[in-house]
Structures are given as structure tokens and as C-alpha cells.
Amino acid sequence: MMSSFFSFFSFFSSSFENGFEIDFLSVCVLNAIKLSYAVVLLLMSLTFLNVRVQRLDSISKNVSSTSTMFRPKSIGFFHPFTSDGGGGERVLWQFVKLMREKYPTARVVIYTGDKCDDGKRKKKLILERAKERFGLDIDIDDDDDDDNNSDNNKNRRRGTIEFKRVYFRTLSQSKWYPVATILGQMFGIVVVAVEAISGFAPDVFVDTIGAAWAYPFIRFFCGESTKIVSYVHYPTISSDMRERVQKGSLMYNNRVFFAKIPILKQIKIVYYTILMSLYGYCGGNFADVIVVNSTWTKNHIDRLWGAFAKRRARRTKKKLAPRRANEGEAIVVYPPCDVSSVELKVREESITTTKVLTTTTKLIQLKKRPPPSSLPDAAGDGDDDGDKEVKRSRQENNTPYVKKAKRLILGEYKVPHFSAIAVGQFRPEKNHKLLLESWKLMKTNVKTNKHPACEKAVLKLVGGLRDKNDLRRYNALKAVVKEMGIDDSVEFYHDVDNATLKELLQHSIVGLHAMTDEHFGICIVEYMAFGAIPIAHNSGGPKMDIVQHGVDGFLASDATSYAAALEGAFGMNDEKLREMIENGKRKSLQFSEESFNAGMYDALKTMGGFAP
């Protein structure tokens, strides 16, 4: 009896202790959640007060101002990855240069994740890197130089360029979110943006990376006194992405795991639909100036942001900006491209005589020509007068067509006579594998068509490496080239400077680009500018804004069509080659840095009410 009692008591005691432990653990977890929630609220409150205090001075000045136009005293550029060296960075630095010229007294702050804690030395290093990569010379005024200025100059002192480091930049990278990547990056970009404005709250917040998710937080912390300028390179989420999931297409944003399982497929469709609505609300409802880089991007942004942007325009009844017929629609401003050398050549071309063009036509003879090593003997064919004419034309004529002929036939440069180039960061969406497949197919077809240009051609893959993932893809592509057996005709270049890139472009007759739904394609314009015939994917910005198939370039969609376009470009006759080069150069002038400056400044005035 006693043993039964003790056994019951021991069972009750152990149950009580286990229950007490469970209850105690639950209480600890609950208290930890409450504490975390309180800390988050406290941090947000402190950030709110900090930003609003920063804005008080600017708000009072704007209210007391009698001007009906907005003239910013401080401009913040949100671009955490300033050293990637891509098209987005070109837009950033050109935009910085534009605002420095238009508002010289404004304080310019660039929010970057790059190390800039060393002060003036690090600032100069970042700007020198931008000059080396893009050829942009941005004027900076150092504080130390003010001591040497007169009092009159001090009163007219130019604004400074500063860098504010954002330490949580890594949270916006996709590598941390293997699943629900867009949702994870949305959280990361909000954290980085809040960190940026807590360090400095500007009059104008310029977003050049498409961080629309952060706009509600920028508006909440900074208030209506801060204008949000959005330059969108591509929509973070679009109807095209949802349609690919619906069709079961396998791409970088739709893995086999989701494409083959119906329930996961439906979940992803709902997930994309919710994100599209949220993306439209964040962008259209809070951005004051909406600028996009291409017609393709405009169509998507207007579809996602348009309804919210129009309601905002009607609700706010802007006093600073006049009403537009297309109120709420994005304005297309093409990215700046380096076509300065082309403009010079076009001026030379304008005074070129018919005789020069005739001489050029004689030089450019690509079709059914023997290998380049036999060209000097074949060109003369025992005729000394012909050799003298070629030499005289080389000395007297310096048109782009003569230069192209020199590269292709006379062999003055230490590069293959027939080169193709593909410029683009080594990212998965750039689809380098498709280019390699088409290149191998073209080389295979050489066995049947026996064309010397295709046989001697070399492909140069040029791009930047952002991180270790890009480096892995870079090495993987090298391995693929060896497996395909085309390593003798494919060369790799990474992180080249602006001078080297120009040299590679000058030595190329074909420029390749294979990204599907590319938003614009700056490198395609550069191909045209340097006299290389572009072959781009038949979609997105290249199709809508840049390449007119068969006129100034070619459009392709798979390895077969790319290979056919390569054979057509390398085997083109002299008249067609000259005409296509002319058309490409003329088209490239539409995307100059001057056109970007004029278009962007007009957008700031018409949508944001910026003072001239």
C-alpha cells in the first residue's frame, strides 16, 4: 500500500516538474518576443525622431520660400552597390554629374555599402574608379580647399559630395534567400533604406536600383517634404514572371521543383500576384517622379504602378508641377551611353566624298574570301597600282569604314581578323550558355559552308564579377567551353577598365547579347557605336527600342537563329555591311549622355516641379 502511494506521488511530482518546466519555457519565449517587439518599436521611434529633426530646418525653409519651384539643397542617391560596374552604375554616376551641374550648391550624398570610412582619400578612390570604368569626370570640391578661397568665393561655395556607408547592404542580396527570394530582398532593402536615411535625410531621395518596397518607409520617416525620385531599370516583379510560372517554363526564377508540382505552382502564382499588388502600391503611391529606361519597362511599370500613381496625383494636387495629359505614367529616359567617339566620326563622315566611299567599298570584301593570311597577295594580284591605291587610301582617309576594313583585311592589329564580343556581367540571367551553344553550332556549320570568316572567328566574353557566385559562374563557363571543344576560339575577360573595353569593341565586327526580356541593353548601343553589328534577343528593350532586325542589327531567340545571324554577319557583302554599320551608328546617337541629361532634367521639371 505504501509502495503504491509513493509511486503515485513520484509520478505526480515528475509530471508537475515537467509541466512547470514547459510553462517556464513558454513564459521565457513569450517575454523574449515581447522584449524584441519593444526594442523594434523603440528603434523605429528613435529613427523617426532623428529623421524628423533632420528635416525640420529644410521644411521651415521650404515653407518660408515664396518660390513656386522646388530647388533642392540636399540630394541623396540610394545605390548600395556603387562599384559593380554595370549599366545601373553608369546611370548613377551620370545622374550625380547632372545634379552637380544643375544644382551646384546642393549637398550630394551617396548611400553606399563600399568602405568609405577613410574620408577624402576613399571618396576620391571611388570617383576615380567611376572615371576609369565609365569615363565620367565628376567635379568634387574638398573642404580643405576652402581655406585658400576668398570670402566672396566662400559665399558662393559649391556643395560637397559625401558618402554614407550602409552596413546592412548584404541583407539585400539574393544569396541569403534561396526560397521566397523577392520577399527576402524586400525585407533587406527596407532595412538598408531606413539605415540610409537615419544617417542623413535629404530633400530629394533618388533611387537608382528600383527599391520601391522602401518608399512607404521613406515617406513615413521623412514626410512629404522629401521628394522621391525613382529611376527604374526593370520591374522587380512583373506579369511576365507570373506567366512563365503558369506555363511551367524553366528559368532562373522558376525551378523544376516548382514547375512540376501543381500545388507548389499554384502557391507561387498566388505569391507573385500578391507581390505585384504590393509592388504597385509601394511604387505608384509614394514616388514623386517616375522614370524608366525603356519602352518595355514603361509598359510594365504603368501596368503595375499606373493606377496608384494617378490616384496620388489627383489626391495631392501638386502645386509645384503642372498637370500633364499623361499624369501618372512613367517617363522614358534612355540610359546614357558613351557615343562621344561616334559623334566625332559622324562629323568626319559628313565631309566624306563619294570617292572615299568607293575606296572603302573596295577594301571591304568579306564574302567568299580566302583566309586572312593570304589576303595581302590576293589583294594586289600582281597589280602595283592597286597596292598604291590601298596605301594612299590608308594615309588619306580615316573614316570608320576604312578603319573597319583595316581591322578585317589588312591585319594591322594583333587580334583575330573576325572577332565577336559579348559584354555583360557574369550573372545567370545574361544567358552566356546560349551564346556558347550558338557559337559551337556556327563552328560546326563551318565544316559544310567552308566560310573563312566563320572559321577564323573568335568570341570574347567580357564582364564584371560582383562576388564569389559570379566567380563560380565564370569558372563554370570556362569548363563548359572546354567540354564543347571550342576553347581555341573563346576568350574570357573580367573587370576590364574603360580603355580596354573600348579597344575590345573597336576590334569586333559582331556584338552578342542573349538575355531574355532585357530591360534595355547599354552594351548593344555600344556595339553600334563602335561599328559592331549587334545580335540581340528578340524580346524586351532591344526589340522595342534599339535593334531593327535586318536594318541595324539582328534579333534571335535560340541557338539556331543566333548561329544563323552570326553566319550572316560574318558573311555579309560589302554594301550591306557598310549600310548596317551606318544605320547602327546613326541609331546609337539617340542614346547619348546629352540625351539622358535633357530627358532626365525635363522629367524632374514636369513631374517633380524642380526649378530650372
C-alpha positions in Angstrom: 0.0 0.0 0.0 2.7 2.4 1.0 4.7 1.5 -2.1 1.7 2.3 -4.3 1.3 5.6 -2.6 5.0 6.5 -3.1 4.9 5.5 -6.7 1.8 7.7 -7.3 3.4 10.6 -5.5 6.6 10.3 -7.5 4.6 10.2 -10.8 2.6 13.3 -9.8 5.8 15.1 -8.8 7.6 14.4 -12.0 4.5 15.5 -14.0 4.3 18.7 -12.1 8.0 19.4 -12.6 7.8 18.7 -16.3 4.7 20.9 -16.6 6.4 23.6 -14.7 9.4 23.4 -17.0 7.2 23.7 -20.1 5.3 26.6 -18.6 8.5 28.3 -17.6 10.0 27.9 -21.1 6.8 29.2 -22.7 6.9 32.3 -20.5 10.5 32.9 -21.4 9.8 32.7 -25.1 6.8 35.0 -24.7 8.8 37.5 -22.8 11.6 37.4 -25.4 9.1 38.1 -28.1 7.6 41.0 -26.2 11.1 42.4 -25.5 12.1 42.1 -29.2 8.9 43.8 -30.2 9.6 46.6 -27.7 13.1 47.0 -28.9 11.9 47.3 -32.6 9.4 49.9 -31.6 11.9 51.8 -29.7 14.4 51.8 -32.6 11.7 52.9 -35.0 10.7 55.7 -32.7 14.2 56.9 -32.3 14.8 56.7 -36.0 11.6 58.6 -36.7 12.6 61.4 -34.3 16.1 61.5 -35.7 15.0 61.8 -39.3 12.2 64.4 -38.5 14.7 66.5 -36.6 17.0 66.5 -39.6 14.1 67.6 -41.8 12.9 70.5 -39.6 15.4 73.0 -41.0 14.7 72.1 -44.6 10.9 72.1 -44.0 10.9 75.5 -42.5 13.0 76.9 -45.4 10.6 75.4 -48.0 7.6 76.7 -46.2 9.0 80.2 -45.9 10.1 80.3 -49.5 8.0 82.3 -51.9 9.2 80.4 -54.9 6.7 78.1 -56.6 9.5 75.9 -57.9 11.5 73.3 -55.9 15.2 73.8 -55.6 16.9 71.1 -53.5 19.6 71.9 -51.0 20.5 68.2 -50.5 20.2 65.2 -52.7 20.7 61.6 -51.6 21.4 58.8 -54.1 20.5 55.3 -52.9 22.7 52.8 -54.6 24.4 50.4 -52.1 26.4 48.7 -54.8 28.3 51.6 -56.4 31.3 49.6 -57.7 29.6 46.8 -59.7 30.5 48.5 -63.0 27.2 47.7 -64.8 24.6 49.8 -66.5 22.9 50.8 -63.3 26.2 52.3 -62.0 26.6 54.3 -65.3 23.2 55.8 -64.7 24.1 56.6 -61.1 27.3 58.5 -61.9 25.8 60.3 -64.9 22.8 61.4 -62.7 25.2 62.6 -60.0 27.1 64.6 -62.5 23.9 66.1 -63.9 22.7 67.2 -60.5 26.1 68.7 -59.7 25.8 70.8 -62.8 22.2 71.9 -62.4 22.3 72.5 -58.6 26.0 73.2 -57.8 25.3 74.4 -54.3 23.4 71.3 -53.3 24.9 68.8 -50.9 25.1 65.4 -52.6 25.2 62.3 -50.5 25.6 58.8 -51.9 24.5 55.9 -49.8 26.9 53.0 -50.5 28.0 49.8 -48.9 31.5 50.2 -50.1 34.1 51.1 -47.5 34.2 54.9 -47.3 35.3 55.5 -43.7 38.7 56.8 -44.6 37.3 60.2 -45.6 38.5 62.2 -48.5 41.0 59.6 -49.8 38.4 56.9 -50.1 36.0 59.3 -51.7 38.5 60.1 -54.4 39.2 56.4 -54.9 35.5 55.6 -55.6 35.2 58.6 -58.0 38.4 57.6 -59.8 37.1 54.1 -60.2 33.9 55.5 -61.8 36.0 57.6 -64.1 38.2 54.6 -65.1 35.1 52.4 -65.8 32.8 54.9 -67.4 35.0 57.8 -68.5 33.0 60.3 -66.3 34.9 63.1 -64.6 32.9 64.3 -61.7 33.9 67.6 -60.2 34.5 67.5 -56.4 35.2 70.3 -54.0 37.2 69.4 -50.9 36.7 71.2 -47.7 40.4 71.8 -47.4 40.4 73.9 -50.5 38.1 76.4 -48.9 40.9 77.9 -46.8 42.5 79.2 -50.0 39.3 80.8 -51.3 38.4 84.4 -50.8 35.4 85.5 -48.7 33.4 86.1 -51.9 34.1 82.6 -53.1 33.0 81.2 -49.7 29.7 82.8 -50.1 29.3 81.1 -53.5 30.7 77.8 -52.2 29.8 74.7 -54.2 28.0 71.8 -52.5 30.0 68.7 -51.5 29.9 65.1 -52.4 29.7 62.8 -49.5 29.4 59.0 -49.0 27.3 57.5 -46.2 28.1 53.8 -45.6 25.2 51.4 -45.1 26.4 48.4 -43.2 23.4 46.2 -43.7 23.8 46.1 -47.5 24.3 42.4 -47.6 20.7 41.8 -46.4 19.5 43.0 -49.9 21.5 40.2 -51.7 19.6 37.2 -53.1 22.2 34.7 -51.7 20.6 34.9 -48.3 17.1 33.9 -49.6 17.2 30.6 -51.6 13.4 30.4 -51.3 11.0 33.4 -51.5 13.9 35.5 -52.8 11.8 38.6 -53.7 10.2 38.6 -50.3 13.5 38.3 -48.5 15.1 41.0 -50.6 12.1 43.2 -50.0 12.8 43.0 -46.2 16.5 43.5 -46.8 16.1 46.6 -48.9 13.8 48.2 -46.4 16.3 47.8 -43.6 19.1 49.2 -45.8 17.0 52.2 -46.8 15.9 53.0 -43.3 19.6 52.8 -42.2 20.5 55.2 -45.0 18.0 58.0 -44.1 18.7 57.6 -40.4 22.3 58.8 -41.2 21.1 61.6 -43.5 17.6 62.7 -44.6 17.8 64.6 -47.9 15.5 67.0 -49.7 15.5 64.5 -52.6 15.8 60.8 -52.3 17.0 59.4 -55.6 16.6 55.6 -56.0 18.6 54.2 -58.9 18.2 50.4 -58.1 14.4 50.0 -58.0 13.9 49.8 -54.3 10.2 50.6 -54.4 9.5 48.5 -51.3 11.3 51.1 -49.2 9.2 54.1 -50.4 6.5 53.9 -47.8 9.1 53.9 -45.1 11.0 56.8 -46.7 7.7 58.8 -46.8 6.8 57.8 -43.2 10.1 58.8 -41.7 10.9 61.9 -43.9 7.4 63.2 -44.5 6.1 64.9 -47.7 9.0 67.4 -47.6 11.3 64.8 -49.2 10.7 64.1 -52.8 11.2 60.5 -54.0 12.7 60.2 -57.5 12.6 56.7 -58.9 14.7 55.5 -61.9 13.5 52.0 -62.7 15.8 49.8 -64.8 13.4 46.8 -64.6 10.4 45.8 -62.5 11.3 43.7 -59.5 8.2 41.6 -60.2 6.2 41.5 -63.4 3.4 39.8 -65.2 5.9 38.0 -67.4 7.3 36.2 -64.4 3.9 35.0 -63.3 3.1 33.9 -66.9 6.3 31.8 -67.0 5.2 30.1 -63.8 1.7 29.5 -65.2 3.2 27.9 -68.4 5.7 25.9 -66.5 8.7 27.4 -68.2 12.1 26.6 -66.7 14.1 29.7 -66.0 16.2 31.3 -63.3 13.1 32.4 -61.4 11.2 29.1 -61.8 12.9 25.9 -60.8 12.0 22.4 -61.7 10.8 21.7 -58.2 8.1 24.4 -58.5 7.3 23.9 -62.2 6.5 20.2 -61.9 4.4 20.1 -58.7 0.9 21.6 -59.4 0.2 22.7 -55.8 3.5 24.5 -55.5 2.9 26.0 -58.9 -0.4 27.5 -57.7 1.1 28.7 -54.5 3.8 30.5 -56.4 1.2 32.1 -58.7 -0.7 33.5 -55.7 2.6 34.6 -54.2 3.5 36.5 -57.3 0.1 38.1 -57.6 0.2 39.4 -54.0 3.8 40.8 -54.6 2.7 42.5 -57.8 -0.1 44.4 -56.0 2.2 45.3 -53.1 4.9 46.4 -55.5 2.5 48.7 -57.4 1.2 50.2 -54.2 4.7 51.0 -52.9 6.0 52.5 -56.1 3.0 54.3 -57.6 1.6 55.7 -54.3 4.8 57.2 -53.0 7.1 58.2 -55.8 7.0 61.8 -56.9 9.0 61.3 -60.1 8.8 58.0 -62.0 11.4 57.5 -64.8 12.1 54.3 -66.7 14.9 53.2 -69.0 12.9 51.7 -71.9 9.5 51.2 -73.5 9.4 47.6 -72.3 10.0 48.8 -68.7 7.4 51.6 -69.1 4.7 49.2 -70.2 5.2 47.0 -67.1 5.6 49.9 -64.6 2.5 51.7 -66.0 0.6 48.4 -65.6 1.7 47.9 -62.0 2.1 51.4 -60.7 -0.1 53.5 -63.0 -3.4 53.2 -61.1 -1.8 54.2 -57.8 0.3 56.9 -59.4 -2.8 58.6 -60.9 -4.7 58.5 -57.7 -1.7 60.0 -55.9 -1.6 62.8 -58.5 -5.3 63.6 -58.1 -5.1 63.4 -54.3 -2.1 65.6 -53.7 -3.0 68.2 -56.4 0.7 69.1 -56.8 1.3 72.9 -56.7 4.9 72.7 -57.9 4.4 70.6 -61.1 1.9 71.4 -63.8 -0.7 68.8 -64.7 0.1 66.6 -67.6 -2.2 64.8 -70.1 -0.5 61.5 -69.2 -0.4 62.2 -65.4 0.7 59.1 -63.5 2.5 57.5 -66.4 6.2 56.8 -66.3 8.6 58.9 -68.5 11.1 57.0 -70.7 14.7 58.3 -70.4 17.2 56.0 -72.1 20.3 55.2 -70.1 23.4 57.2 -71.0 25.8 55.5 -73.5 29.3 56.5 -74.4 28.9 57.6 -78.0 31.3 60.6 -78.0 33.7 58.9 -80.3 30.9 58.1 -82.7 29.8 61.7 -82.8 33.3 62.7 -83.9 33.3 60.0 -86.6 29.9 61.1 -87.9 31.2 64.7 -88.3 34.1 63.3 -90.3 31.6 61.2 -92.2 29.6 64.3 -93.1 32.5 65.6 -95.2 33.4 62.3 -96.7 33.3 62.3 -100.5 31.9 59.7 -102.8 35.4 58.8 -103.8 36.3 57.8 -100.2 33.2 55.6 -100.0 34.1 54.0 -103.3 37.6 53.3 -102.0 36.1 51.9 -98.8 33.9 49.6 -100.7 36.9 48.1 -102.5 38.5 47.4 -99.1 35.6 45.7 -97.5 35.2 42.4 -99.3 34.2 39.7 -96.9 32.2 37.1 -98.9 34.0 34.1 -100.3 37.4 35.5 -99.5 40.4 33.2 -98.8 41.9 33.1 -95.3 43.3 36.4 -94.0 46.9 35.2 -94.2 46.7 35.1 -98.0 44.9 38.5 -98.3 47.9 40.7 -99.0 49.0 38.7 -102.0 45.4 38.3 -103.2 44.6 41.9 -102.8 47.4 43.1 -105.0 47.1 40.3 -107.5 50.3 41.5 -109.1 48.9 45.0 -109.7 51.2 47.7 -108.2 48.6 50.4 -108.9 46.1 48.6 -106.7 48.6 48.4 -103.9 49.4 52.1 -104.2 45.7 53.0 -104.2 45.2 51.0 -101.0 48.2 52.6 -99.3 47.1 56.1 -100.4 43.6 55.5 -99.0 45.1 54.3 -95.7 47.0 57.5 -95.4 44.4 60.0 -96.6 41.1 58.5 -95.4 40.2 58.0 -91.8 36.5 57.1 -92.0 35.0 54.5 -89.7 34.5 52.2 -92.6 38.2 52.3 -93.7 39.2 51.6 -90.1 36.9 48.6 -90.0 38.4 47.4 -93.3 41.9 47.7 -91.8 40.9 45.5 -88.9 39.3 42.9 -91.0 41.6 42.6 -94.0 44.9 44.4 -93.7 45.7 42.8 -90.3 47.2 45.8 -88.7 46.0 44.8 -85.2 47.3 41.8 -83.2 43.8 40.3 -82.9 41.9 37.8 -84.9 40.6 39.3 -88.2 37.0 38.3 -87.3 36.0 38.9 -83.7 32.7 38.8 -81.9 32.2 40.3 -78.4 29.7 39.7 -75.7 29.7 42.3 -72.9 27.7 41.7 -69.7 28.2 40.8 -66.1 28.6 37.1 -65.4 25.1 36.7 -63.9 22.7 33.8 -64.7 20.1 36.0 -66.5 22.7 37.1 -69.1 22.4 33.6 -70.5 26.1 33.1 -71.6 25.4 29.4 -72.1 23.1 30.2 -75.1 25.9 32.2 -76.7 28.3 29.4 -76.3 25.8 26.9 -77.8 25.2 29.1 -80.8 28.9 29.7 -81.2 29.6 25.9 -81.2 26.8 25.5 -83.8 28.3 28.1 -86.0 31.7 26.4 -85.8 30.1 23.1 -86.6 28.4 24.6 -89.7 31.8 25.8 -90.9 32.5 22.2 -91.9 29.8 22.5 -94.6 29.9 26.1 -95.6 33.7 26.4 -95.6 33.4 30.2 -94.9 36.9 31.5 -93.8 35.4 34.3 -91.6 33.4 31.9 -89.5 36.4 29.5 -89.3 38.8 32.2 -88.1 36.3 34.0 -85.8 36.9 34.4 -82.1 34.4 35.1 -79.4 35.4 37.4 -76.5 33.3 37.2 -73.3 33.7 40.4 -71.3 32.1 41.2 -68.0 32.3 42.1 -64.3 32.5 39.8 -61.2 30.4 41.1 -58.3 31.0 38.3 -55.8 32.1 34.7 -55.3 28.9 33.5 -57.0 29.8 35.3 -60.2 33.4 33.9 -59.9 32.0 30.4 -59.7 29.8 31.0 -62.8 32.8 32.5 -64.6 34.9 29.4 -63.9 32.0 27.1 -64.8 31.6 28.8 -68.2 35.3 28.2 -68.8 34.8 24.5 -68.1 31.8 24.4 -70.4 33.9 25.9 -73.2 36.4 23.1 -72.8 33.7 20.4 -72.8 32.2 21.9 -76.0 35.7 21.8 -77.6 35.6 25.5 -78.6 38.2 26.7 -76.1 40.5 27.6 -79.0 38.1 30.3 -80.3 36.6 31.7 -77.0 38.4 34.1 -74.7 37.4 35.5 -71.3 37.9 39.0 -69.8 36.7 40.2 -66.5 36.6 43.6 -64.7 38.4 45.4 -67.5 38.8 49.2 -67.5 37.2 51.6 -69.9 40.1 51.9 -72.2 40.5 48.1 -72.6 36.8 47.7 -73.2 36.9 50.3 -75.9 39.8 48.6 -77.5 38.0 45.2 -77.5 34.9 46.8 -79.0 36.9 48.5 -81.7 38.4 45.1 -82.7 35.0 43.4 -83.1 32.7 43.1 -86.0 29.8 41.4 -84.1 28.3 42.1 -80.7 26.2 39.4 -78.9 23.6 39.7 -76.2 21.4 36.8 -75.1 19.4 38.0 -72.1 15.6 37.3 -72.3 13.4 40.4 -71.6 16.5 42.6 -71.2 15.1 45.9 -69.9 17.4 48.0 -72.2 20.9 46.8 -73.1 23.5 49.6 -72.9 26.1 47.2 -74.4 24.0 46.8 -77.5 24.2 50.6 -78.1 27.9 50.5 -77.5 28.2 47.7 -80.2 26.6 50.0 -82.7 28.7 53.0 -81.6 31.9 51.1 -82.3 30.8 49.7 -85.6 30.0 46.1 -84.4 26.7 44.6 -85.7 24.5 43.7 -82.7 22.8 40.3 -82.4 20.3 40.5 -79.5 17.5 38.5 -78.1 14.1 39.1 -79.7 12.4 40.5 -76.6 12.4 43.4 -74.2 14.1 46.7 -74.7 16.5 45.5 -77.5 13.4 44.6 -79.7 11.3 47.6 -78.8 13.8 50.4 -78.7 17.2 49.6 -80.1 17.6 46.9 -82.9 15.6 46.9 -86.1 16.0 43.5 -87.5 18.0 43.4 -90.7 18.5 47.2 -90.8 20.9 48.0 -88.0 21.4 44.5 -86.4 19.8 41.1 -85.9 17.3 39.6 -83.4 17.4 35.9 -82.5 15.7 33.7 -79.9 17.6 30.3 -79.8 20.9 28.7 -80.7 19.9 28.0 -84.3 18.8 31.6 -85.0 21.9 33.1 -83.2 24.2 30.8 -85.3 22.4 31.8 -88.5 22.7 35.5 -87.6 26.5 35.1 -86.9 27.0 33.4 -90.2 25.0 36.2 -91.9 27.0 38.9 -90.2 30.4 37.4 -90.9 29.5 36.6 -94.5 27.8 39.8 -95.3 28.7 41.5 -98.6 30.4 44.9 -98.7 27.3 47.1 -99.5 25.1 45.5 -96.8 27.9 45.7 -94.2 28.5 49.4 -94.8 24.8 50.2 -94.7 24.2 48.3 -91.5 27.2 50.0 -89.8 25.9 53.4 -90.9 22.4 52.7 -89.6 23.8 51.4 -86.3 26.0 54.4 -85.7 23.1 56.7 -86.5 20.8 54.8 -84.1 23.4 54.9 -81.3 23.4 58.7 -81.2 19.8 58.7 -79.9 21.2 57.3 -76.6 24.0 59.8 -75.8 24.8 61.2 -72.4 23.4 64.6 -73.6 20.1 63.0 -74.4 20.0 61.4 -70.9 20.7 64.7 -69.3 18.0 66.6 -71.2 15.4 63.8 -70.7 16.0 63.4 -67.0 16.0 67.1 -66.3 12.8 67.5 -68.2 11.2 64.7 -66.2 12.3 66.4 -62.9 10.7 69.7 -64.0 7.4 68.3 -65.4 6.7 65.6 -62.7 8.6 67.0 -59.7 8.4 70.7 -60.2 12.2 71.2 -59.9 13.4 74.7 -60.5 15.4 75.2 -63.8 
